[in-house]
């Protein structure tokens, strides 16, 4: 089974990161903000940073749960199998433990 990687998601995050950096550089060069504003985020910035940290902590837990759920009903090659089957229809490997 071919594993699809979400490259578009990484490209989207990179685009957002570059947009934020370029906006901050533009705002700094136009005098809209100062260096102290970059070091001391306001309450909304602190909430966003907290949400990012919570999301980063939950992501490995969610991935582990998904992989464990997928592993229950599949062969080591990735083909979905029924619990009563003795052999994998994809690779022919034994499913008996």
PyMOL commands that set and color helices and strands:
alter all, ss='L'
color gray80, all
select helices_A, chain A and resi 7-29+35-39+43-72
alter helices_A, ss='H'
color red, helices_A
deselect
rebuild
show_as cartoon
